[in-house]
Every structure is written in C-alpha cells, then in structure tokens.
Amino acid sequence: MPTMINGQTYFRTLEACKLAGISQATFFRWLREGVIEDMAIKDRRGWRLFTPEDIERIKSEASKVSR
C-alpha cells in the first residue's frame, strides 16, 4: 500500500519491485552490482521509499535487452 508523505506518494521495496516487474532478489543484486543507484529517500526506520519516477527507472532497466 503506497504511503503519502507531504502530498507525495511513495512505495516500499516489495511494492516497487512488483510494480516494476522484478523480484526483490533482482533489485538487491542490481544494487550490489551498481546497475541501479540506491534510493535517496528513506523513512525513519531506514526503509527505502520509491517515487513513481524511481519505479519507472527500474522498469526501464528491467526492459533492456543485451546482445
């Protein structure tokens, strides 16, 4: 369920991964390998918060084709 903070919608990791069509394992592997940058926004517990734009960037990475 998305979280609203100061009028902005944020998603947590599991929600963002589902919306982007990747597994959490893939997301964390991409972070480790530097394929994507870590999210700059975190809540007070340190959990990542994703904007719709962040999710679009992840979707874009997921749809790349390598030859």
CHARMM internal coordinates of N, CA and C (Angstrom, degrees):
IC EDIT
DIST 1 N 1 CA 1.4458
DIST 1 CA 1 C 1.5328
ANGL 1 N 1 CA 1 C 108.08
DIST 1 C 2 N 1.3077
ANGL 1 CA 1 C 2 N 117.06
DIHE 1 N 1 CA 1 C 2 N 125.70
DIST 2 N 2 CA 1.4649
ANGL 1 C 2 N 2 CA 119.99
DIHE 1 CA 1 C 2 N 2 CA -179.56
DIST 2 CA 2 C 1.5281
ANGL 2 N 2 CA 2 C 112.03
DIHE 1 C 2 N 2 CA 2 C -61.25
DIST 2 C 3 N 1.3140
ANGL 2 CA 2 C 3 N 115.17
DIHE 2 N 2 CA 2 C 3 N 152.72
DIST 3 N 3 CA 1.4531
ANGL 2 C 3 N 3 CA 122.61
DIHE 2 CA 2 C 3 N 3 CA 178.87
DIST 3 CA 3 C 1.5166
ANGL 3 N 3 CA 3 C 108.89
DIHE 2 C 3 N 3 CA 3 C -110.77
DIST 3 C 4 N 1.3179
ANGL 3 CA 3 C 4 N 116.75
DIHE 3 N 3 CA 3 C 4 N 136.26
DIST 4 N 4 CA 1.4701
ANGL 3 C 4 N 4 CA 121.30
DIHE 3 CA 3 C 4 N 4 CA 176.83
DIST 4 CA 4 C 1.5241
ANGL 4 N 4 CA 4 C 108.27
DIHE 3 C 4 N 4 CA 4 C -102.93
DIST 4 C 5 N 1.3326
ANGL 4 CA 4 C 5 N 115.58
DIHE 4 N 4 CA 4 C 5 N 125.32
DIST 5 N 5 CA 1.4613
ANGL 4 C 5 N 5 CA 121.32
DIHE 4 CA 4 C 5 N 5 CA 176.22
DIST 5 CA 5 C 1.5197
ANGL 5 N 5 CA 5 C 106.95
DIHE 4 C 5 N 5 CA 5 C -132.91
DIST 5 C 6 N 1.3169
ANGL 5 CA 5 C 6 N 116.17
DIHE 5 N 5 CA 5 C 6 N 119.64
DIST 6 N 6 CA 1.4650
ANGL 5 C 6 N 6 CA 122.41
DIHE 5 CA 5 C 6 N 6 CA -179.21
DIST 6 CA 6 C 1.5182
ANGL 6 N 6 CA 6 C 112.10
DIHE 5 C 6 N 6 CA 6 C 50.90
DIST 6 C 7 N 1.3342
ANGL 6 CA 6 C 7 N 116.82
DIHE 6 N 6 CA 6 C 7 N 41.60
DIST 7 N 7 CA 1.4544
ANGL 6 C 7 N 7 CA 121.51
DIHE 6 CA 6 C 7 N 7 CA 177.07
DIST 7 CA 7 C 1.5216
ANGL 7 N 7 CA 7 C 115.30
DIHE 6 C 7 N 7 CA 7 C 79.21
DIST 7 C 8 N 1.3382
ANGL 7 CA 7 C 8 N 118.60
DIHE 7 N 7 CA 7 C 8 N 0.22
DIST 8 N 8 CA 1.4655
ANGL 7 C 8 N 8 CA 123.07
DIHE 7 CA 7 C 8 N 8 CA 179.70
DIST 8 CA 8 C 1.5289
ANGL 8 N 8 CA 8 C 108.52
DIHE 7 C 8 N 8 CA 8 C -104.63
DIST 8 C 9 N 1.3128
ANGL 8 CA 8 C 9 N 116.77
DIHE 8 N 8 CA 8 C 9 N 138.52
DIST 9 N 9 CA 1.4560
ANGL 8 C 9 N 9 CA 121.92
DIHE 8 CA 8 C 9 N 9 CA 178.04
DIST 9 CA 9 C 1.5265
ANGL 9 N 9 CA 9 C 109.97
DIHE 8 C 9 N 9 CA 9 C -90.14
DIST 9 C 10 N 1.3236
ANGL 9 CA 9 C 10 N 116.04
DIHE 9 N 9 CA 9 C 10 N 131.45
DIST 10 N 10 CA 1.4573
ANGL 9 C 10 N 10 CA 122.83
DIHE 9 CA 9 C 10 N 10 CA 178.32
DIST 10 CA 10 C 1.5199
ANGL 10 N 10 CA 10 C 109.42
DIHE 9 C 10 N 10 CA 10 C -128.08
DIST 10 C 11 N 1.3232
ANGL 10 CA 10 C 11 N 115.69
DIHE 10 N 10 CA 10 C 11 N 150.77
DIST 11 N 11 CA 1.4526
ANGL 10 C 11 N 11 CA 122.64
DIHE 10 CA 10 C 11 N 11 CA 177.38
DIST 11 CA 11 C 1.5206
ANGL 11 N 11 CA 11 C 108.44
DIHE 10 C 11 N 11 CA 11 C -121.12
DIST 11 C 12 N 1.3253
ANGL 11 CA 11 C 12 N 116.04
DIHE 11 N 11 CA 11 C 12 N 148.64
DIST 12 N 12 CA 1.4565
ANGL 11 C 12 N 12 CA 120.17
DIHE 11 CA 11 C 12 N 12 CA 175.76
DIST 12 CA 12 C 1.5256
ANGL 12 N 12 CA 12 C 109.04
DIHE 11 C 12 N 12 CA 12 C -87.29
DIST 12 C 13 N 1.3049
ANGL 12 CA 12 C 13 N 117.19
DIHE 12 N 12 CA 12 C 13 N 174.01
DIST 13 N 13 CA 1.4611
ANGL 12 C 13 N 13 CA 122.52
DIHE 12 CA 12 C 13 N 13 CA -171.10
DIST 13 CA 13 C 1.5261
ANGL 13 N 13 CA 13 C 113.45
DIHE 12 C 13 N 13 CA 13 C -55.31
DIST 13 C 14 N 1.3090
ANGL 13 CA 13 C 14 N 118.25
DIHE 13 N 13 CA 13 C 14 N -51.24
DIST 14 N 14 CA 1.4623
ANGL 13 C 14 N 14 CA 120.48
DIHE 13 CA 13 C 14 N 14 CA -178.01
DIST 14 CA 14 C 1.5190
ANGL 14 N 14 CA 14 C 111.14
DIHE 13 C 14 N 14 CA 14 C -60.12
DIST 14 C 15 N 1.3245
ANGL 14 CA 14 C 15 N 116.80
DIHE 14 N 14 CA 14 C 15 N -44.85
DIST 15 N 15 CA 1.4647
ANGL 14 C 15 N 15 CA 120.61
DIHE 14 CA 14 C 15 N 15 CA 179.61
DIST 15 CA 15 C 1.5223
ANGL 15 N 15 CA 15 C 111.06
DIHE 14 C 15 N 15 CA 15 C -62.79
DIST 15 C 16 N 1.3279
ANGL 15 CA 15 C 16 N 116.10
DIHE 15 N 15 CA 15 C 16 N -44.12
DIST 16 N 16 CA 1.4604
ANGL 15 C 16 N 16 CA 120.63
DIHE 15 CA 15 C 16 N 16 CA -179.36
DIST 16 CA 16 C 1.5209
ANGL 16 N 16 CA 16 C 110.96
DIHE 15 C 16 N 16 CA 16 C -62.96
DIST 16 C 17 N 1.3164
ANGL 16 CA 16 C 17 N 117.24
DIHE 16 N 16 CA 16 C 17 N -42.43
DIST 17 N 17 CA 1.4637
ANGL 16 C 17 N 17 CA 120.73
DIHE 16 CA 16 C 17 N 17 CA 179.28
DIST 17 CA 17 C 1.5272
ANGL 17 N 17 CA 17 C 111.19
DIHE 16 C 17 N 17 CA 17 C -63.42
DIST 17 C 18 N 1.3081
ANGL 17 CA 17 C 18 N 116.56
DIHE 17 N 17 CA 17 C 18 N -43.31
DIST 18 N 18 CA 1.4685
ANGL 17 C 18 N 18 CA 119.71
DIHE 17 CA 17 C 18 N 18 CA 178.42
DIST 18 CA 18 C 1.5289
ANGL 18 N 18 CA 18 C 110.51
DIHE 17 C 18 N 18 CA 18 C -61.61
DIST 18 C 19 N 1.3258
ANGL 18 CA 18 C 19 N 116.82
DIHE 18 N 18 CA 18 C 19 N -44.47
DIST 19 N 19 CA 1.4665
ANGL 18 C 19 N 19 CA 120.54
DIHE 18 CA 18 C 19 N 19 CA -179.67
DIST 19 CA 19 C 1.5283
ANGL 19 N 19 CA 19 C 111.73
DIHE 18 C 19 N 19 CA 19 C -65.99
DIST 19 C 20 N 1.3283
ANGL 19 CA 19 C 20 N 116.92
DIHE 19 N 19 CA 19 C 20 N -32.53
DIST 20 N 20 CA 1.4627
ANGL 19 C 20 N 20 CA 121.24
DIHE 19 CA 19 C 20 N 20 CA -179.75
DIST 20 CA 20 C 1.5255
ANGL 20 N 20 CA 20 C 112.01
DIHE 19 C 20 N 20 CA 20 C -84.23
DIST 20 C 21 N 1.3323
ANGL 20 CA 20 C 21 N 117.17
DIHE 20 N 20 CA 20 C 21 N -12.56
DIST 21 N 21 CA 1.4540
ANGL 20 C 21 N 21 CA 120.76
DIHE 20 CA 20 C 21 N 21 CA 178.25
DIST 21 CA 21 C 1.5155
ANGL 21 N 21 CA 21 C 114.52
DIHE 20 C 21 N 21 CA 21 C 79.78
DIST 21 C 22 N 1.3315
ANGL 21 CA 21 C 22 N 116.54
DIHE 21 N 21 CA 21 C 22 N 28.87
DIST 22 N 22 CA 1.4650
ANGL 21 C 22 N 22 CA 120.71
DIHE 21 CA 21 C 22 N 22 CA 177.27
DIST 22 CA 22 C 1.5269
ANGL 22 N 22 CA 22 C 108.93
DIHE 21 C 22 N 22 CA 22 C -127.94
DIST 22 C 23 N 1.3191
ANGL 22 CA 22 C 23 N 115.81
DIHE 22 N 22 CA 22 C 23 N 163.83
DIST 23 N 23 CA 1.4603
ANGL 22 C 23 N 23 CA 119.75
DIHE 22 CA 22 C 23 N 23 CA 176.36
DIST 23 CA 23 C 1.5189
ANGL 23 N 23 CA 23 C 109.88
DIHE 22 C 23 N 23 CA 23 C -85.44
DIST 23 C 24 N 1.3154
ANGL 23 CA 23 C 24 N 116.02
DIHE 23 N 23 CA 23 C 24 N 162.62
DIST 24 N 24 CA 1.4576
ANGL 23 C 24 N 24 CA 119.61
DIHE 23 CA 23 C 24 N 24 CA 175.80
DIST 24 CA 24 C 1.5196
ANGL 24 N 24 CA 24 C 110.30
DIHE 23 C 24 N 24 CA 24 C -64.20
DIST 24 C 25 N 1.3306
ANGL 24 CA 24 C 25 N 116.83
DIHE 24 N 24 CA 24 C 25 N -35.43
DIST 25 N 25 CA 1.4600
ANGL 24 C 25 N 25 CA 120.33
DIHE 24 CA 24 C 25 N 25 CA 178.67
DIST 25 CA 25 C 1.5277
ANGL 25 N 25 CA 25 C 110.52
DIHE 24 C 25 N 25 CA 25 C -60.48
DIST 25 C 26 N 1.3254
ANGL 25 CA 25 C 26 N 116.29
DIHE 25 N 25 CA 25 C 26 N -42.95
DIST 26 N 26 CA 1.4677
ANGL 25 C 26 N 26 CA 120.33
DIHE 25 CA 25 C 26 N 26 CA 177.79
DIST 26 CA 26 C 1.5166
ANGL 26 N 26 CA 26 C 110.21
DIHE 25 C 26 N 26 CA 26 C -63.73
DIST 26 C 27 N 1.3167
ANGL 26 CA 26 C 27 N 117.74
DIHE 26 N 26 CA 26 C 27 N -43.60
DIST 27 N 27 CA 1.4650
ANGL 26 C 27 N 27 CA 121.29
DIHE 26 CA 26 C 27 N 27 CA 179.65
DIST 27 CA 27 C 1.5256
ANGL 27 N 27 CA 27 C 110.59
DIHE 26 C 27 N 27 CA 27 C -58.05
DIST 27 C 28 N 1.3334
ANGL 27 CA 27 C 28 N 116.67
DIHE 27 N 27 CA 27 C 28 N -49.05
DIST 28 N 28 CA 1.4636
ANGL 27 C 28 N 28 CA 119.77
DIHE 27 CA 27 C 28 N 28 CA -177.67
DIST 28 CA 28 C 1.5303
ANGL 28 N 28 CA 28 C 111.57
DIHE 27 C 28 N 28 CA 28 C -68.72
DIST 28 C 29 N 1.3348
ANGL 28 CA 28 C 29 N 118.09
DIHE 28 N 28 CA 28 C 29 N -33.63
DIST 29 N 29 CA 1.4637
ANGL 28 C 29 N 29 CA 120.63
DIHE 28 CA 28 C 29 N 29 CA 175.40
DIST 29 CA 29 C 1.5178
ANGL 29 N 29 CA 29 C 109.98
DIHE 28 C 29 N 29 CA 29 C -64.78
DIST 29 C 30 N 1.3449
ANGL 29 CA 29 C 30 N 117.52
DIHE 29 N 29 CA 29 C 30 N -43.82
DIST 30 N 30 CA 1.4627
ANGL 29 C 30 N 30 CA 120.94
DIHE 29 CA 29 C 30 N 30 CA 178.29
DIST 30 CA 30 C 1.5267
ANGL 30 N 30 CA 30 C 110.89
DIHE 29 C 30 N 30 CA 30 C -61.77
DIST 30 C 31 N 1.3184
ANGL 30 CA 30 C 31 N 117.68
DIHE 30 N 30 CA 30 C 31 N -38.30
DIST 31 N 31 CA 1.4730
ANGL 30 C 31 N 31 CA 120.31
DIHE 30 CA 30 C 31 N 31 CA 176.06
DIST 31 CA 31 C 1.5213
ANGL 31 N 31 CA 31 C 110.35
DIHE 30 C 31 N 31 CA 31 C -61.73
DIST 31 C 32 N 1.3327
ANGL 31 CA 31 C 32 N 115.78
DIHE 31 N 31 CA 31 C 32 N -48.60
DIST 32 N 32 CA 1.4613
ANGL 31 C 32 N 32 CA 121.54
DIHE 31 CA 31 C 32 N 32 CA -178.86
DIST 32 CA 32 C 1.5268
ANGL 32 N 32 CA 32 C 111.51
DIHE 31 C 32 N 32 CA 32 C -60.22
DIST 32 C 33 N 1.3318
ANGL 32 CA 32 C 33 N 117.00
DIHE 32 N 32 CA 32 C 33 N -40.84
DIST 33 N 33 CA 1.4645
ANGL 32 C 33 N 33 CA 122.33
DIHE 32 CA 32 C 33 N 33 CA -177.29
DIST 33 CA 33 C 1.5238
ANGL 33 N 33 CA 33 C 113.04
DIHE 32 C 33 N 33 CA 33 C -83.27
DIST 33 C 34 N 1.3270
ANGL 33 CA 33 C 34 N 117.63
DIHE 33 N 33 CA 33 C 34 N -6.51
DIST 34 N 34 CA 1.4539
ANGL 33 C 34 N 34 CA 121.01
DIHE 33 CA 33 C 34 N 34 CA 179.41
DIST 34 CA 34 C 1.5223
ANGL 34 N 34 CA 34 C 113.98
DIHE 33 C 34 N 34 CA 34 C 79.16
DIST 34 C 35 N 1.3325
ANGL 34 CA 34 C 35 N 116.92
DIHE 34 N 34 CA 34 C 35 N 16.13
DIST 35 N 35 CA 1.4669
ANGL 34 C 35 N 35 CA 120.89
DIHE 34 CA 34 C 35 N 35 CA 178.55
DIST 35 CA 35 C 1.5242
ANGL 35 N 35 CA 35 C 109.85
DIHE 34 C 35 N 35 CA 35 C -66.92
DIST 35 C 36 N 1.3303
ANGL 35 CA 35 C 36 N 115.75
DIHE 35 N 35 CA 35 C 36 N -39.73
DIST 36 N 36 CA 1.4678
ANGL 35 C 36 N 36 CA 121.58
DIHE 35 CA 35 C 36 N 36 CA 175.51
DIST 36 CA 36 C 1.5216
ANGL 36 N 36 CA 36 C 108.24
DIHE 35 C 36 N 36 CA 36 C -127.13
DIST 36 C 37 N 1.3209
ANGL 36 CA 36 C 37 N 115.39
DIHE 36 N 36 CA 36 C 37 N 155.80
DIST 37 N 37 CA 1.4609
ANGL 36 C 37 N 37 CA 120.52
DIHE 36 CA 36 C 37 N 37 CA 177.87
DIST 37 CA 37 C 1.5184
ANGL 37 N 37 CA 37 C 109.80
DIHE 36 C 37 N 37 CA 37 C -84.67
DIST 37 C 38 N 1.3224
ANGL 37 CA 37 C 38 N 115.47
DIHE 37 N 37 CA 37 C 38 N 150.81
DIST 38 N 38 CA 1.4587
ANGL 37 C 38 N 38 CA 119.77
DIHE 37 CA 37 C 38 N 38 CA 176.75
DIST 38 CA 38 C 1.5234
ANGL 38 N 38 CA 38 C 108.99
DIHE 37 C 38 N 38 CA 38 C -66.98
DIST 38 C 39 N 1.3063
ANGL 38 CA 38 C 39 N 115.66
DIHE 38 N 38 CA 38 C 39 N 153.30
DIST 39 N 39 CA 1.4577
ANGL 38 C 39 N 39 CA 121.05
DIHE 38 CA 38 C 39 N 39 CA -179.13
DIST 39 CA 39 C 1.5192
ANGL 39 N 39 CA 39 C 109.83
DIHE 38 C 39 N 39 CA 39 C -70.93
DIST 39 C 40 N 1.3044
ANGL 39 CA 39 C 40 N 116.29
DIHE 39 N 39 CA 39 C 40 N 135.49
DIST 40 N 40 CA 1.4582
ANGL 39 C 40 N 40 CA 121.44
DIHE 39 CA 39 C 40 N 40 CA -178.41
DIST 40 CA 40 C 1.5291
ANGL 40 N 40 CA 40 C 111.69
DIHE 39 C 40 N 40 CA 40 C -77.25
DIST 40 C 41 N 1.3177
ANGL 40 CA 40 C 41 N 116.50
DIHE 40 N 40 CA 40 C 41 N -23.88
DIST 41 N 41 CA 1.4631
ANGL 40 C 41 N 41 CA 120.28
DIHE 40 CA 40 C 41 N 41 CA -174.15
DIST 41 CA 41 C 1.5214
ANGL 41 N 41 CA 41 C 109.64
DIHE 40 C 41 N 41 CA 41 C -102.08
DIST 41 C 42 N 1.3181
ANGL 41 CA 41 C 42 N 115.25
DIHE 41 N 41 CA 41 C 42 N 127.10
DIST 42 N 42 CA 1.4652
ANGL 41 C 42 N 42 CA 121.19
DIHE 41 CA 41 C 42 N 42 CA 177.11
DIST 42 CA 42 C 1.5255
ANGL 42 N 42 CA 42 C 108.13
DIHE 41 C 42 N 42 CA 42 C -134.97
DIST 42 C 43 N 1.3319
ANGL 42 CA 42 C 43 N 115.50
DIHE 42 N 42 CA 42 C 43 N 151.62
DIST 43 N 43 CA 1.4596
ANGL 42 C 43 N 43 CA 118.10
DIHE 42 CA 42 C 43 N 43 CA 177.78
DIST 43 CA 43 C 1.5282
ANGL 43 N 43 CA 43 C 109.56
DIHE 42 C 43 N 43 CA 43 C -82.39
DIST 43 C 44 N 1.3141
ANGL 43 CA 43 C 44 N 117.13
DIHE 43 N 43 CA 43 C 44 N -176.81
DIST 44 N 44 CA 1.4672
ANGL 43 C 44 N 44 CA 120.37
DIHE 43 CA 43 C 44 N 44 CA -174.83
DIST 44 CA 44 C 1.5184
ANGL 44 N 44 CA 44 C 113.06
DIHE 43 C 44 N 44 CA 44 C -66.21
DIST 44 C 45 N 1.3468
ANGL 44 CA 44 C 45 N 116.88
DIHE 44 N 44 CA 44 C 45 N -17.52
DIST 45 N 45 CA 1.4686
ANGL 44 C 45 N 45 CA 120.73
DIHE 44 CA 44 C 45 N 45 CA 176.12
DIST 45 CA 45 C 1.5255
ANGL 45 N 45 CA 45 C 112.05
DIHE 44 C 45 N 45 CA 45 C -87.71
DIST 45 C 46 N 1.3268
ANGL 45 CA 45 C 46 N 116.42
DIHE 45 N 45 CA 45 C 46 N -5.84
DIST 46 N 46 CA 1.4555
ANGL 45 C 46 N 46 CA 120.18
DIHE 45 CA 45 C 46 N 46 CA -178.12
DIST 46 CA 46 C 1.5167
ANGL 46 N 46 CA 46 C 113.76
DIHE 45 C 46 N 46 CA 46 C 90.10
DIST 46 C 47 N 1.3307
ANGL 46 CA 46 C 47 N 117.09
DIHE 46 N 46 CA 46 C 47 N 6.39
DIST 47 N 47 CA 1.4649
ANGL 46 C 47 N 47 CA 121.17
DIHE 46 CA 46 C 47 N 47 CA 179.01
DIST 47 CA 47 C 1.5167
ANGL 47 N 47 CA 47 C 109.36
DIHE 46 C 47 N 47 CA 47 C -77.55
DIST 47 C 48 N 1.3245
ANGL 47 CA 47 C 48 N 116.41
DIHE 47 N 47 CA 47 C 48 N 138.68
DIST 48 N 48 CA 1.4578
ANGL 47 C 48 N 48 CA 121.54
DIHE 47 CA 47 C 48 N 48 CA 179.97
DIST 48 CA 48 C 1.5211
ANGL 48 N 48 CA 48 C 110.77
DIHE 47 C 48 N 48 CA 48 C -66.80
DIST 48 C 49 N 1.3252
ANGL 48 CA 48 C 49 N 115.47
DIHE 48 N 48 CA 48 C 49 N 140.92
DIST 49 N 49 CA 1.4567
ANGL 48 C 49 N 49 CA 121.89
DIHE 48 CA 48 C 49 N 49 CA 174.92
DIST 49 CA 49 C 1.5190
ANGL 49 N 49 CA 49 C 107.77
DIHE 48 C 49 N 49 CA 49 C -119.86
DIST 49 C 50 N 1.3108
ANGL 49 CA 49 C 50 N 116.53
DIHE 49 N 49 CA 49 C 50 N 128.71
DIST 50 N 50 CA 1.4537
ANGL 49 C 50 N 50 CA 122.89
DIHE 49 CA 49 C 50 N 50 CA -176.32
DIST 50 CA 50 C 1.5169
ANGL 50 N 50 CA 50 C 110.48
DIHE 49 C 50 N 50 CA 50 C -109.78
DIST 50 C 51 N 1.3175
ANGL 50 CA 50 C 51 N 116.66
DIHE 50 N 50 CA 50 C 51 N 133.84
DIST 51 N 51 CA 1.4545
ANGL 50 C 51 N 51 CA 121.70
DIHE 50 CA 50 C 51 N 51 CA 173.24
DIST 51 CA 51 C 1.5285
ANGL 51 N 51 CA 51 C 107.53
DIHE 50 C 51 N 51 CA 51 C -86.61
DIST 51 C 52 N 1.3161
ANGL 51 CA 51 C 52 N 118.03
DIHE 51 N 51 CA 51 C 52 N 164.38
DIST 52 N 52 CA 1.4730
ANGL 51 C 52 N 52 CA 119.14
DIHE 51 CA 51 C 52 N 52 CA 174.24
DIST 52 CA 52 C 1.5358
ANGL 52 N 52 CA 52 C 111.84
DIHE 51 C 52 N 52 CA 52 C -56.78
DIST 52 C 53 N 1.3212
ANGL 52 CA 52 C 53 N 117.79
DIHE 52 N 52 CA 52 C 53 N -32.64
DIST 53 N 53 CA 1.4662
ANGL 52 C 53 N 53 CA 121.26
DIHE 52 CA 52 C 53 N 53 CA 178.21
DIST 53 CA 53 C 1.5328
ANGL 53 N 53 CA 53 C 110.92
DIHE 52 C 53 N 53 CA 53 C -66.82
DIST 53 C 54 N 1.3383
ANGL 53 CA 53 C 54 N 116.95
DIHE 53 N 53 CA 53 C 54 N -39.36
DIST 54 N 54 CA 1.4673
ANGL 53 C 54 N 54 CA 120.94
DIHE 53 CA 53 C 54 N 54 CA 176.31
DIST 54 CA 54 C 1.5276
ANGL 54 N 54 CA 54 C 110.11
DIHE 53 C 54 N 54 CA 54 C -59.74
DIST 54 C 55 N 1.3210
ANGL 54 CA 54 C 55 N 116.11
DIHE 54 N 54 CA 54 C 55 N -43.34
DIST 55 N 55 CA 1.4604
ANGL 54 C 55 N 55 CA 120.94
DIHE 54 CA 54 C 55 N 55 CA -179.05
DIST 55 CA 55 C 1.5228
ANGL 55 N 55 CA 55 C 110.31
DIHE 54 C 55 N 55 CA 55 C -64.53
DIST 55 C 56 N 1.3165
ANGL 55 CA 55 C 56 N 117.12
DIHE 55 N 55 CA 55 C 56 N -38.84
DIST 56 N 56 CA 1.4712
ANGL 55 C 56 N 56 CA 120.02
DIHE 55 CA 55 C 56 N 56 CA 177.67
DIST 56 CA 56 C 1.5260
ANGL 56 N 56 CA 56 C 111.14
DIHE 55 C 56 N 56 CA 56 C -63.35
DIST 56 C 57 N 1.3294
ANGL 56 CA 56 C 57 N 117.39
DIHE 56 N 56 CA 56 C 57 N -38.91
DIST 57 N 57 CA 1.4703
ANGL 56 C 57 N 57 CA 120.32
DIHE 56 CA 56 C 57 N 57 CA 177.35
DIST 57 CA 57 C 1.5287
ANGL 57 N 57 CA 57 C 110.97
DIHE 56 C 57 N 57 CA 57 C -63.58
DIST 57 C 58 N 1.3186
ANGL 57 CA 57 C 58 N 116.66
DIHE 57 N 57 CA 57 C 58 N -39.81
DIST 58 N 58 CA 1.4644
ANGL 57 C 58 N 58 CA 120.26
DIHE 57 CA 57 C 58 N 58 CA 178.59
DIST 58 CA 58 C 1.5321
ANGL 58 N 58 CA 58 C 109.66
DIHE 57 C 58 N 58 CA 58 C -67.42
DIST 58 C 59 N 1.3288
ANGL 58 CA 58 C 59 N 117.27
DIHE 58 N 58 CA 58 C 59 N -42.35
DIST 59 N 59 CA 1.4681
ANGL 58 C 59 N 59 CA 121.10
DIHE 58 CA 58 C 59 N 59 CA 177.17
DIST 59 CA 59 C 1.5208
ANGL 59 N 59 CA 59 C 110.25
DIHE 58 C 59 N 59 CA 59 C -58.95
DIST 59 C 60 N 1.3210
ANGL 59 CA 59 C 60 N 116.43
DIHE 59 N 59 CA 59 C 60 N -41.53
DIST 60 N 60 CA 1.4598
ANGL 59 C 60 N 60 CA 121.20
DIHE 59 CA 59 C 60 N 60 CA 179.79
DIST 60 CA 60 C 1.5195
ANGL 60 N 60 CA 60 C 110.66
DIHE 59 C 60 N 60 CA 60 C -61.35
DIST 60 C 61 N 1.3075
ANGL 60 CA 60 C 61 N 117.04
DIHE 60 N 60 CA 60 C 61 N -42.67
DIST 61 N 61 CA 1.4672
ANGL 60 C 61 N 61 CA 121.33
DIHE 60 CA 60 C 61 N 61 CA 178.11
DIST 61 CA 61 C 1.5280
ANGL 61 N 61 CA 61 C 110.11
DIHE 60 C 61 N 61 CA 61 C -65.39
DIST 61 C 62 N 1.3221
ANGL 61 CA 61 C 62 N 116.26
DIHE 61 N 61 CA 61 C 62 N -40.51
DIST 62 N 62 CA 1.4644
ANGL 61 C 62 N 62 CA 120.21
DIHE 61 CA 61 C 62 N 62 CA -178.25
DIST 62 CA 62 C 1.5260
ANGL 62 N 62 CA 62 C 112.19
DIHE 61 C 62 N 62 CA 62 C -66.95
DIST 62 C 63 N 1.3128
ANGL 62 CA 62 C 63 N 117.40
DIHE 62 N 62 CA 62 C 63 N -25.49
DIST 63 N 63 CA 1.4635
ANGL 62 C 63 N 63 CA 119.82
DIHE 62 CA 62 C 63 N 63 CA -176.94
DIST 63 CA 63 C 1.5353
ANGL 63 N 63 CA 63 C 113.24
DIHE 62 C 63 N 63 CA 63 C -92.60
DIST 63 C 64 N 1.3345
ANGL 63 CA 63 C 64 N 117.34
DIHE 63 N 63 CA 63 C 64 N 0.84
DIST 64 N 64 CA 1.4617
ANGL 63 C 64 N 64 CA 119.83
DIHE 63 CA 63 C 64 N 64 CA 178.41
DIST 64 CA 64 C 1.5273
ANGL 64 N 64 CA 64 C 110.33
DIHE 63 C 64 N 64 CA 64 C -69.15
DIST 64 C 65 N 1.3210
ANGL 64 CA 64 C 65 N 114.14
DIHE 64 N 64 CA 64 C 65 N 146.54
DIST 65 N 65 CA 1.4606
ANGL 64 C 65 N 65 CA 120.79
DIHE 64 CA 64 C 65 N 65 CA 178.19
DIST 65 CA 65 C 1.5279
ANGL 65 N 65 CA 65 C 108.04
DIHE 64 C 65 N 65 CA 65 C -116.33
DIST 65 C 66 N 1.3156
ANGL 65 CA 65 C 66 N 116.28
DIHE 65 N 65 CA 65 C 66 N 129.56
DIST 66 N 66 CA 1.4705
ANGL 65 C 66 N 66 CA 118.95
DIHE 65 CA 65 C 66 N 66 CA 177.74
DIST 66 CA 66 C 1.5196
ANGL 66 N 66 CA 66 C 109.06
DIHE 65 C 66 N 66 CA 66 C -105.04
DIST 66 C 67 N 1.3162
ANGL 66 CA 66 C 67 N 115.34
DIHE 66 N 66 CA 66 C 67 N 148.30
DIST 67 N 67 CA 1.4726
ANGL 66 C 67 N 67 CA 121.01
DIHE 66 CA 66 C 67 N 67 CA -179.41
DIST 67 CA 67 C 1.4897
ANGL 67 N 67 CA 67 C 110.13
DIHE 66 C 67 N 67 CA 67 C -119.67
END
COOR INIT
IC SEED 1 N 1 CA 1 C
IC BUILD
